[in-house]
Amino acid sequence: MASSLDTNVLLYFVDDAETEKQARAKEVVEREMTAGTMLVSTQVLQEFYNNATRKLQMPLSSEAAERSVRRFIEISIVIQIDTEIILAAIARTRTMSISFWDALIVEAALKGGAEKLITEDLNHGQTVDGLRIENPFI
């Protein structure tokens, strides 16, 4: 079964300033890549590029961030954020106390058939409609 990765996992993967989290993110990405079970949404790819070039302590160049995005696309199952996911995310914000952006990530993971969502932004161990939330950084 697929594992959906949140933006923070991909950012730590390239963030040389966060060495402990980077090591853990590399373990996660390599495990999922090797298994062929890595799932990301188009939202995650967009957030990654924006944050990698602007918000890291040592931002990536535009070219380096683009290379990373292209690599993540090659090694992942990519879920396109569409109107169905947007409407489901809006509904999810009414039933859970999470942001719209987190709800989009949850809904994309569910649409992609993910068994788990790997993130540090939601409650570790929580289950959402059969989707298990895992924080690899605790």
C-alpha positions as CSV (number, residue, x, y, z in Angstrom):
1,M,0.0,0.0,0.0
2,A,1.1,3.5,-0.7
3,S,2.4,6.0,1.8
4,S,1.6,9.7,1.2
5,L,4.4,12.1,2.1
6,D,3.7,15.7,3.3
7,T,5.8,18.7,2.2
8,N,7.8,18.8,5.4
9,V,9.3,15.3,4.7
10,L,10.5,16.4,1.3
11,L,11.8,19.7,2.7
12,Y,13.8,17.9,5.4
13,F,15.1,15.5,2.7
14,V,17.0,18.5,1.1
15,D,17.6,20.6,4.2
16,D,21.2,20.4,5.2
17,A,20.5,22.7,8.3
18,E,18.3,20.0,9.9
19,T,20.7,17.1,9.9
20,E,18.8,14.8,12.3
21,K,15.5,15.3,10.5
22,Q,17.2,15.1,7.1
23,A,18.6,11.7,8.0
24,R,15.2,10.5,9.0
25,A,13.5,12.0,5.9
26,K,16.1,10.3,3.7
27,E,15.3,6.9,5.4
28,V,11.5,7.4,4.8
29,V,11.9,8.6,1.1
30,E,14.4,5.8,0.3
31,R,12.2,3.1,1.9
32,E,9.0,4.3,0.0
33,M,10.9,4.8,-3.2
34,T,12.4,1.4,-3.1
35,A,9.0,-0.2,-2.4
36,G,7.4,1.9,-5.2
37,T,4.8,3.1,-2.7
38,M,5.7,6.8,-2.4
39,L,2.7,9.1,-3.1
40,V,2.7,12.9,-3.3
41,S,0.1,15.4,-4.4
42,T,0.6,18.2,-6.8
43,Q,0.0,20.5,-3.8
44,V,3.0,19.0,-1.9
45,L,5.2,19.5,-5.0
46,Q,4.1,23.1,-5.3
47,E,4.7,23.8,-1.6
48,F,8.0,22.0,-1.7
49,Y,9.3,24.2,-4.6
50,N,8.1,27.4,-2.9
51,N,9.4,26.6,0.5
52,A,12.7,25.1,-0.7
53,T,13.6,28.3,-2.6
54,R,12.4,30.8,0.0
55,K,12.0,29.4,3.5
56,L,14.9,27.0,4.2
57,Q,17.7,28.4,6.3
58,M,19.9,27.7,3.2
59,P,17.4,28.0,0.4
60,L,17.9,26.0,-2.8
61,S,18.4,27.7,-6.1
62,S,15.5,27.6,-8.4
63,E,17.3,25.1,-10.6
64,A,18.2,22.8,-7.7
65,A,14.6,22.9,-6.4
66,E,13.3,22.1,-9.9
67,R,15.6,19.1,-10.1
68,S,14.3,17.9,-6.8
69,V,10.7,18.3,-7.9
70,R,11.4,16.4,-11.1
71,R,13.0,13.6,-9.1
72,F,10.1,13.4,-6.7
73,I,7.8,13.1,-9.7
74,E,9.9,10.3,-11.2
75,I,9.9,8.3,-8.0
76,S,6.3,8.9,-6.8
77,I,2.7,8.3,-7.6
78,V,1.5,11.8,-8.1
79,I,-2.1,12.7,-7.2
80,Q,-3.5,15.7,-9.0
81,I,-5.5,18.1,-6.8
82,D,-8.9,18.4,-8.6
83,T,-12.3,19.7,-7.8
84,E,-13.4,16.5,-6.1
85,I,-10.5,16.7,-3.7
86,I,-11.1,20.4,-3.0
87,L,-14.7,19.9,-2.1
88,A,-13.9,16.9,0.0
89,A,-11.2,19.0,1.8
90,I,-13.8,21.7,2.5
91,A,-16.1,19.1,4.0
92,R,-13.2,17.7,6.0
93,T,-12.5,21.1,7.6
94,R,-16.0,21.0,9.0
95,T,-15.6,17.5,10.6
96,M,-12.0,17.8,11.8
97,S,-10.1,20.6,13.4
98,I,-7.4,21.0,10.7
99,S,-6.5,23.6,8.1
100,F,-7.9,23.5,4.6
101,W,-4.3,22.9,3.3
102,D,-3.9,19.9,5.6
103,A,-7.3,18.6,4.6
104,L,-6.3,18.8,0.9
105,I,-3.3,16.6,1.8
106,V,-5.5,14.1,3.7
107,E,-8.0,13.9,0.8
108,A,-5.3,13.5,-1.8
109,A,-3.8,10.6,0.3
110,L,-7.2,9.0,0.6
111,K,-7.9,9.4,-3.1
112,G,-4.5,7.8,-3.9
113,G,-5.4,4.8,-1.7
114,A,-2.6,5.5,0.8
115,E,-2.4,3.4,3.9
116,K,-0.5,6.1,5.8
117,L,0.2,9.8,5.7
118,I,3.8,10.7,6.8
119,T,3.8,14.2,8.3
120,E,4.7,16.2,11.3
121,D,1.7,18.4,11.0
122,L,-1.1,16.1,12.2
123,N,-1.5,13.9,15.3
124,H,0.8,10.9,15.3
125,G,-1.2,7.7,15.5
126,Q,-4.5,9.3,14.5
127,T,-6.6,7.5,11.9
128,V,-8.7,9.3,9.4
129,D,-11.0,7.1,7.4
130,G,-8.5,4.3,7.5
131,L,-5.5,6.5,6.8
132,R,-2.9,6.3,9.6
133,I,-1.0,9.4,10.5
134,E,2.7,8.9,11.2
135,N,5.2,11.4,12.4
136,P,8.7,10.0,11.7
137,F,10.4,12.8,13.6
138,I,9.2,12.0,17.1
